Amino acid sequence: MPMHTGRSKRGGVVATAARIIGAVAVAAAMGSGMAGRRGWVLGLLAFLVYGSLLGVAALSFARLRQWSARHVVMDSLVFLPLAFFALLLIPTLQWWGAVLISLVAGMIFVPFAVRRQNAQG
């Protein structure tokens, strides 16, 4: 006799749809804000970066965590585009300055995160 988990199929679909809609809304807000400040190309890139990351998390957070545990370096490298787009929200900072700062921050953060993850096992 199968055990009832308390979740219905429809509830799971509705919750997943709500998470996806939320992810798309946040990505659209980030893309729109970036496009208003830095142009449509960077706005589109911000939408794609945030949309893909949040979309994957919305679809299957457990799978994302498993992937993250298996791919420690790639997981840490996600920091670079997120830092870049966050820095682009500073109006007086040039795009090349945001690139340089995010690369330097990545050179510090990525090895630290990889070492920490490998030490945890």
N, C-alpha and C positions, 0 to 999 in steps of 0.2 A: 504494500500500500504506500503510495507516494506521500511524502510529507508536504504539508502546506506551509510555504514560507511567508505567507502574509502579503505577497505581492502578486498582483494580477498582471497578465501580459499587457493589458491596455494601460495600466498605471506606469509600467516601465516605458512604454512607447511615448506616453504623454510627458513623462519626466525627461526622457531623452530629447524629445522635440523641444521642450522648454529650455534645456541646457544648450542645445544647438542654436536656438533663436537668440538666447542671451549671448552666446559666443559671437554670433554674427553681428549683433547690435554693438557689442564692445569693439569688435574689429572695425565696424563701419564708423563708429565714433572716433577711434584712433586715426583711421584713414582720412576721414573728413577733416579732423583737426590738423593733421599733418599737411593735407592738401591746401588748406587755407593759409598755412604759414610758409610752407616750403615748395608748393607746386604739386601738380597732379601726379607726377612720376613718383615722388617720394610718398605721396599719399596712397597711391596704389600699392607700393612696396610695403608700407606699414600695414595696410589692410591685409595683404597676402601673408605677411609674417605673423601678425596677431591672429588672423583668421585661421591659419593652418594650425598654430599651436593650441589655441583655445578650442578649435573644432575637434582636434584629436582628443584633447582632454574631455570634451563634452561627450564624445562618442563612447570612449572606453578609458576611464581613468586608470583602471587596474592594469590594462595592457600598456598604457603609457608608463606607469611605474615599473612594470617588468622590463620594458624596453630601456628605460633609464638605468636600471640596475645592470643590464647586460652591456650597454654602450656608454661607459662612464665618460669618455672623452667627448663623444658627440653630444651627450647630455650637457656637459659643461660648456661646450661651444655655443649653445643656444643663447648664452649670456651676451655674446657679442652683438648680434643684431638688436636684441632688446635694449642693451645699453646705448647703442647708436641712435635708435629712434627716441629713446627717452632724452638723450642729450639734444636732439634736434628740436625738442620743445622749448629749449632756451632760445629766445628770439635773437639775442646778440651773438650767439655762437655760430661761426661759419660751419658749413657741412664738413669741410676737411678737418676742422678742429674736432668735430664730433667723431670723425673716423679715427683720428690720432688718439684721442682720449679713450675711446672704447677699445682700441687695440692695446694700448698700454694697460688699461684695466683688465682686459682679457689675458694678457701675458702674466699678470699677477694672480688673477682669480682662477683661471683654468688649471694650472698646475696644483694650486692649493686645493681646489675641489677634487681633482683626481686623486691626489695623495690621501686626502681625508676619506674619500669613498673606498679606496683600496685598503686603507687601514681598518675600516669598519667591516670589511670582509665581504 
